[in-house]
Amino acid sequence: MFGICNLAIVPVRSEPSDRSEIVTQLLFGEHIEILERQNQWSKIKIQFDDYEGWVDSKQYQIISEANYNQLSNEAIILNADLIDYITAPNNLLLPIPLGASLSFLNNSEINTSNFDFEGTKTSGVKPKNALIATAFMYLNAPYLWGGKTPFGIDCSGFTQMVYKLNGYKIHRDASQQALEGEPLSFIEESEVGDLAFFDNEEGNIIHVGIIMENNYIIHASGKVRIDRLDHLGIYNPETNKHTHKLRVIKKII
């Protein structure tokens, strides 16, 4: 079975329970494969990044395998505004966040609600120097474990969405993203838009951010914020201490 998210933001949980941890989110228009159904819950795999988790079965719309494959092969079209509205003939207004997918709107077999969108769209691959302008759209978004929107986002959701809005596909979690791209030996080798990864005392990758000019980094920690980056890691000028230990810098594009 296959489906598409027809609500603004849907929590994806680690277990089939409303009390379970949110591991990521489905945004409007993202399409999924349904791996298993258990009472009111469905185990799903998100087509964009193969991420798996559980969603409430009432929070998506069933689509055909043919439509799933069609969406998978079409160019991705995304909402480019912080928040905008999808409209329907009955004057229904549905708010959708930055990064919501609009690719299905021209498919009448899927768009059975006759949703229409007149806002700003983005599609295709942008130059690498466009990443920071997109990142600034999330500035001051509160940190939310599993979040992917300006209303709440985690560190790897932030980097994934910034890259996605510019036409690049990277994995969902920081530990997965750290396996991608080309490693750099020194900060001086990095470019604006490269990703910096940070580890804990056990050596596990636990954090990621996007490198800016002049040894600054934008990342989600408490909120999406800008801090200094040096050879030790992230330096927070407000607390006058390092908050994250640098492990590796990766050139993804």
VENGI-V690968 format. One record per backbone hydrogen bond with DSSP energy under -0.5 kcal/mol. CO is the residue of the C=O (numbers start at 1). NH is the residue of the N-H. E is the energy in kcal/mol with one decimal. If there is no record, write none. Layout:
CO NH E
CO NH E
This chain:
1 34 -2.6
2 63 -2.2
3 32 -2.8
4 6 -0.6
4 61 -2.8
5 29 -3.0
8 28 -1.9
10 26 -3.0
11 13 -0.5
12 23 -2.8
12 24 -1.5
13 54 -3.1
15 17 -2.4
17 20 -1.5
21 14 -2.4
21 23 -0.6
24 12 -2.6
25 27 -0.5
26 10 -2.8
27 30 -2.3
28 101 -3.0
30 5 -2.7
31 47 -2.2
32 3 -2.3
33 35 -0.7
33 45 -2.3
36 43 -3.0
38 41 -2.5
40 57 -3.3
41 38 -3.3
42 44 -0.6
42 55 -2.6
43 35 -2.7
43 36 -1.4
44 53 -1.7
45 33 -2.5
46 50 -2.2
51 46 -2.8
53 44 -3.3
54 13 -3.3
55 42 -2.6
56 59 -2.3
57 60 -0.5
61 4 -2.2
63 2 -0.7
64 68 -2.3
65 69 -2.6
66 70 -2.2
67 71 -2.6
68 72 -2.1
69 73 -1.3
70 74 -0.9
71 74 -0.5
76 124 -0.6
77 102 -3.5
77 103 -0.6
78 122 -2.1
79 99 -2.3
82 98 -1.6
84 96 -2.8
86 94 -2.8
87 116 -2.7
88 91 -1.8
92 88 -1.4
92 94 -0.5
93 95 -0.6
94 86 -2.8
96 84 -2.2
97 100 -2.0
100 79 -2.6
102 105 -1.5
104 107 -2.2
106 108 -0.8
107 110 -0.9
107 111 -3.3
110 112 -2.4
111 114 -1.5
116 87 -2.9
120 80 -2.8
122 78 -2.8
127 130 -2.2
128 131 -1.7
130 134 -1.6
131 135 -2.5
132 136 -2.2
133 137 -0.5
134 137 -1.3
135 138 -1.6
136 139 -1.1
138 141 -2.6
141 224 -1.8
142 153 -2.2
144 147 -2.7
147 154 -1.6
149 152 -1.9
152 149 -2.0
153 144 -1.4
154 158 -2.4
155 159 -1.7
156 160 -2.5
157 161 -2.5
158 162 -2.3
159 163 -2.2
160 164 -2.8
161 165 -2.6
162 166 -0.6
163 166 -0.9
163 168 -2.7
164 167 -2.0
166 126 -2.7
168 170 -0.6
173 177 -2.7
174 178 -2.2
176 179 -1.3
177 180 -1.7
182 251 -2.8
184 249 -0.7
186 189 -1.3
187 190 -1.8
191 194 -2.2
194 211 -2.9
195 250 -3.2
196 209 -1.9
197 247 -3.2
197 248 -1.4
198 206 -2.7
198 207 -1.4
199 245 -0.6
200 203 -1.8
204 200 -1.6
207 198 -2.3
208 220 -0.5
209 196 -2.4
210 218 -2.5
211 193 -2.5
212 215 -0.5
213 216 -0.7
215 229 -2.6
216 212 -3.1
217 227 -2.5
218 210 -2.7
219 221 -0.8
219 225 -3.0
221 223 -0.8
222 143 -2.0
223 221 -2.8
223 225 -0.6
224 140 -2.7
225 219 -2.3
227 217 -2.6
228 235 -2.4
232 246 -2.3
233 230 -2.6
234 236 -0.6
234 243 -2.5
234 244 -0.8
235 228 -2.0
235 237 -0.7
236 239 -0.5
236 240 -1.4
236 241 -1.3
241 236 -2.7
244 234 -1.8
244 246 -0.5
245 199 -1.8
248 197 -3.2
249 184 -2.6
250 195 -2.3
250 252 -0.8
251 182 -2.3
